[in-house]
C-alpha cells in the first residue's frame, strides 16, 4: 500500500480540474456508485462525496454494475458493520476482473484503522484508494494520483497491471467549509455541526478513528441551515458524535443550547432534530431550549447504555443512574409525557444478572418510547476489548429478548396516550405494507401511518390519531 499525505499532491482544486479534463475525453459520461454504511454522519459525508464526484465530472448511478467508480463509505462502530463491507468487497471482485479500469474506493471510519488498511491491501488488492476520516475534499487528490499513475503506466499486452492501493490515513483537525452535498432527500437534510469525540467510552472506536472534538463556527452552521430552509427543506438534522459538547473548543462564548436558540430564529416552516446526545453534557439549559424553541422537535434521544452504575463506570460513561434519572425528571416535570428514546448495550464485559436486572428496572422506571438495543460487539483497539467477558453469547441473547419483550409492552402502553390527539406529521413516504397509505413522523418522533396521496410526501400534514400499536400510530388526515 502506498501512503500519501496532502503535501504529496497538488491542491484539491487543481486535482478536480485535471480530473474534469480527463473525464471529458470519455466517449460517454462515466458513472459513480456511492454507498454509505452506518450512522447519519456517514450518510451526510456520503452526500458530500457524491457532490465532489459530480463536480469532477461523474454522473451518479444506483446500479453498481454500471459504475466506472465504486465508493464505499464505511462504519467501524460494530464488528458486523465491518463484516458487511468485507463481504460486499468480495461480492464485487468479479466487476474489477471484468473491467480493470473500474476504480474502487473505500473511505470512512473502518478504513481509518491501520489494521484494516493493511487487510485491504493484503486481501483485497483490487481496491484502488483507501481514505480514512480525513476531510472528504481529499478524495480528488487521491483520485488524481491514481489516474495519473494509470496514465503513465499503460496496460501491457492489453492487460491492465495491478497497482498498489493508494492510502491516506492522515487525521486532519481542519474543517473545510463550503463543501456541497448531493442530498438524497428534497425535504430532509443533515448538517454536521462538529466532528470527533473526547469521551473515550471503553467500547467505542470513534475517538481513535475520528480524532478529538472540533466544532464548526456557529455562523457557518446558521448560514447552511438558513439556505436549506430557504430551499424548502422541512427537517434539519444536526449531527455530531456528542452535540451536547458543541462549542467547548471554540473561542466564542457559545454552546449547544445557544446554537439551538440561534437556529430557531431562522424564519420558515421547519423542524430541527439532533443526534447524538451524551447524558453527561445534557443540561437543564438544553432541555429548556428544546421545550422553548418553536422549531426544535419535542423529542430527545438520550443514550443511557446501561442501568447499572458498575457497568456505566466500566464503560467510562461519566454519569450515574441517579444523575440520568435527575435529567429525565427535569424534563418530565415540565412535560409529563415528553418523548424519550435511548440506546442500550446488552452483555457488556462483566455484566452480571444483577447488572442486567438494574437495566430492566431503569427501563421500567423511565418508560422510553423506543430504544435501540445491541448486544455488545468487541472492537479491537478499545479498552473493553481486553476486559474479561465470561457471559456466553447464548445468555446475552436471552437477556436481549427479555429487554425487547419489556420494551414492547411499554411501547404498547405509551402509544395509547396519542389516540385522539391531533398531530402535525412530516410525511416521508408511502407505506411499504399498505397500499394507499403514507407514513411520517410527528414532532415527538412517533411513526404515523395514514391515508394520503404521493404528492404530499415532503409536506407537513395534520393527522388525528385513531389507533396505536407497539411501533406505530394509525391516523386520518384532517380536512381543511
C-alpha positions, 0 to 999 in steps of 0.5 A: 500500500502506498501512503500519501499525505496532502503535501504529496499532491497538488491542491484539491482544486487543481486535482478536480480540474485535471480530473474534469479534463480527463473525464471529458475525453470519455466517449460517454459520461462515466458513472459513480456508485456511492454507498454509505454504511452506518450512522447519519454522519456517514450518510451526510459525508456520503452526500458530500462525496457524491457532490465532489464526484459530480463536480469532477465530472461523474454522473451518479448511478444506483446500479453498481454494475454500471459504475466506472467508480465504486465508493464505499463509505464505511462504519467501524462502530460494530464488528458486523458493520465491518463484516458487511463491507468485507463481504460486499468487497468480495461480492464485487471482485468479479466487476474489477476482473471484468473491467480493470479500469473500474476504480474502487474506493473505500473511505470512512471510519473502518478504513481509518484503522491501520489494521484494516488498511493493511487487510485491504491491501493484503486481501483485497488488492483490487481496491484502488484508494483507501481514505480514512476520516480525513476531510472528504475534499481529499478524495480528488487528490487521491483520485488524481494520483491514481489516474495519473499513475494509470496514465503513465503506466499503460496496460501491457499486452492489453492487460491492465497491471495491478497497482498498489492501493493508494492510502491516506490515513492522515487525521486532519483537525481542519474543517473545510467549509463550503463543501456541497452535498448531493442530498438524497432527500428534497425535504430532509437534510443533515448538517454536521455541526462538529466532528470527533469525540473526547469521551473515550467510552471503553467500547467505542472506536470513534475517538481513535478513528475520528480524532478529538472534538472540533466544532464548526463556527456557529455562523457557518452552521446558521448560514447552511441551515438558513439556505436549506430552509430557504430551499424548502427543506422541512427537517434539519438534522444536526449531527455530531458524535456528542452535540451536547459538547458543541462549542467547548473548543471554540473561542466564542462564548457559545454552546449547544443550547445557544446554537439551538436558540440561534437556529430557531430564529431562522424564519420558515416552516421547519423542524430541527432534530439532533443526534447524538446526545451524551447524558453527561453534557445534557443540561437543564439549559438544553432541555429548556431550549428544546421545550422553548424553541418553536422549531426544535422537535419535542423529542430527545434521544438520550443514550443511557447504555446501561442501568447499572452504575458498575457497568456505566463506570466500566464503560467510562460513561461519566454519569450515574443512574441517579444523575440520568434519572435527575435529567429525565425528571427535569424534563418530565416535570415540565412535560409529563409525557415528553418523548424519550428514546435511548440506546442500550448495550446488552452483555457488556464485559462483566455484566452480571444478572444483577447488572442486567436486572438494574437495566430492566428496572431503569427501563421500567422506571423511565418508560422510553418510547423506543430504544435501540438495543445491541448486544455488545460487539468487541472492537479491537483497539478499545479498552473493553476489548481486553476486559474479561467477558465470561457471559456466553453469547447464548445468555446475552441473547436471552437477556436481549429478548427479555429487554425487547419483550419489556420494551414492547409492552411499554411501547404498547402502553405509551402509544395509547396516550396519542389516540385522539390527539391531533398531530402535525406529521412530516410525511416521508413516504408511502407505506411499504405494507399498505397500499394507499397509505403514507407514513411520517413522523410527528414532532415527538418522533412517533411513526404515523401511518395514514391515508394520503396521496404521493404528492404530499410526501415532503409536506407537513400534514395534520393527522388525528390519531385513531389507533396505536400499536407497539411501533406505530400510530394509525391516523386520518388526515384532517380536512381543511 
